[in-house]
Amino acid sequence: EFVLAPNPAQSSVIVLTKNNEPFSYEIYHLSGKVVLHGKALSGQSILLDETMGNGAYFVHLKSETCLYTTQKLIISK
């Protein structure tokens, strides 16, 4: 599992995982479209795209050794 903080988020979100292994992330709109993707480390801030409007999104993480559960992220600007 992982933790998204803060949630709801405004302009950035921090992803906290159990290990410090690099991971890739994808953020999906409820329609299923990937709106943001990249790579990060646990505790690193991810800047959210300015075009992402208020609402619910899904965050999916994976690393070389772990496939994390998908979690809901709320954006409220």
Phi, psi and chi 1 to 4 in degrees:
 res  aa     phi    psi   chi1   chi2   chi3   chi4
   1 GLU       -  166.1  -71.8 -170.1   24.0      -
   2 PHE  -143.7  165.1   61.8   95.0      -      -
   3 VAL  -119.7  136.9  174.8      -      -      -
   4 LEU  -106.4  126.7  -61.1  170.8      -      -
   5 ALA  -141.4  135.4      -      -      -      -
   6 PRO   -76.7  160.0   30.5  -34.2      -      -
   7 ASN  -146.2  101.5 -166.4    6.0      -      -
   8 PRO   -74.4  151.3   -1.3    5.5      -      -
   9 ALA  -112.2  161.3      -      -      -      -
  10 GLN  -111.9  -66.9  -68.6 -177.3  -13.2      -
  11 SER  -120.4  -13.3   59.5      -      -      -
  12 SER  -153.8  162.5   66.8      -      -      -
  13 VAL  -142.0  144.9   65.4      -      -      -
  14 ILE  -105.7  133.8  -65.0  172.6      -      -
  15 VAL  -106.3  123.9  178.6      -      -      -
  16 LEU  -112.1  122.8  -59.2  169.7      -      -
  17 THR  -116.0  171.1   62.2      -      -      -
  18 LYS   -72.5  -23.0  -67.9 -179.9 -179.8  178.0
  19 ASN  -128.2  169.8   57.7   36.3      -      -
  20 ASN   -96.2   19.8  -75.2  -28.6      -      -
  21 GLU   -71.3  137.3 -175.2  176.0   47.2      -
  22 PRO   -58.3  146.8  -18.8   28.8      -      -
  23 PHE  -137.1  158.6   60.1   83.6      -      -
  24 SER  -105.4  149.5   59.9      -      -      -
  25 TYR  -132.3  151.6   64.1   87.6      -      -
  26 GLU  -135.2  134.0  -67.9  179.3  -33.9      -
  27 ILE  -113.2  123.9  -59.0  177.3      -      -
  28 TYR  -109.6  141.5  -64.8   85.6      -      -
  29 HIS   -75.0  160.1 -173.5  -92.0      -      -
  30 LEU   -57.5  -23.6  -69.9  178.9      -      -
  31 SER   -73.2  -11.1   66.5      -      -      -
  32 GLY    99.7   -5.6      -      -      -      -
  33 LYS   -77.1  132.5  178.9 -177.9  175.4 -173.1
  34 VAL   -73.9  121.7  175.2      -      -      -
  35 VAL  -105.4  -16.8  -66.5      -      -      -
  36 LEU  -159.1  140.2 -169.8   64.0      -      -
  37 HIS  -151.3  159.2   61.5   88.6      -      -
  38 GLY   171.2 -163.1      -      -      -      -
  39 LYS  -128.8  149.0  -65.2 -175.0  178.3 -169.7
  40 ALA  -158.3  177.3      -      -      -      -
  41 LEU  -118.9  156.6  -66.9  171.5      -      -
  42 SER   -55.9  133.5 -177.4      -      -      -
  43 GLY    89.0   -8.7      -      -      -      -
  44 GLN   -83.0  138.8 -175.0  176.0    2.4      -
  45 SER   -78.9  134.8 -178.1      -      -      -
  46 ILE  -108.7  120.4  -63.3  172.1      -      -
  47 LEU   -76.8  129.9  -65.7  176.7      -      -
  48 LEU   -85.7  142.5  -58.6  172.3      -      -
  49 ASP   -61.9  135.8 -167.0  -48.6      -      -
  50 GLU   -62.3  -22.4  -68.7  179.1    8.5      -
  51 THR   -81.4   -9.4   62.4      -      -      -
  52 MET   -75.0  114.1  -65.2  170.9   68.5      -
  53 GLY   -82.8  176.1      -      -      -      -
  54 ASN   -58.7  144.6  -68.8  -18.6      -      -
  55 GLY   143.8 -170.0      -      -      -      -
  56 ALA   -99.4  141.4      -      -      -      -
  57 TYR  -136.2  162.5  -65.0   81.4      -      -
  58 PHE  -112.9  136.4  -68.0  109.5      -      -
  59 VAL  -113.0  126.5  179.6      -      -      -
  60 HIS  -121.9  129.4 -179.7   74.6      -      -
  61 LEU  -118.2  149.8  -59.6 -174.3      -      -
  62 LYS  -151.7  147.7   63.0 -177.9  173.3 -178.5
  63 SER  -127.7 -176.6   69.3      -      -      -
  64 GLU   -67.1  -27.4  -65.8 -148.9    8.2      -
  65 THR  -114.5   -3.3   61.5      -      -      -
  66 CYS  -146.6  139.5 -173.1      -      -      -
  67 LEU  -112.2  113.1 -177.8   60.6      -      -
  68 TYR   -85.3  159.7  -65.9   91.8      -      -
  69 THR   -68.4  156.6   58.0      -      -      -
  70 THR   -85.5  138.5  -60.3      -      -      -
  71 GLN  -126.7  156.2  -68.1 -163.7   24.6      -
  72 LYS   -88.2  135.7 -173.9 -174.0  -71.8 -174.2
  73 LEU  -119.0  129.9  170.9   65.8      -      -
  74 ILE  -102.7  129.8  -55.6  -63.8      -      -
  75 ILE  -108.1  127.1  -64.4 -179.4      -      -
  76 SER  -138.6  102.7  179.1      -      -      -
  77 LYS   -95.4      -  -63.7 -178.9 -179.1 -178.1
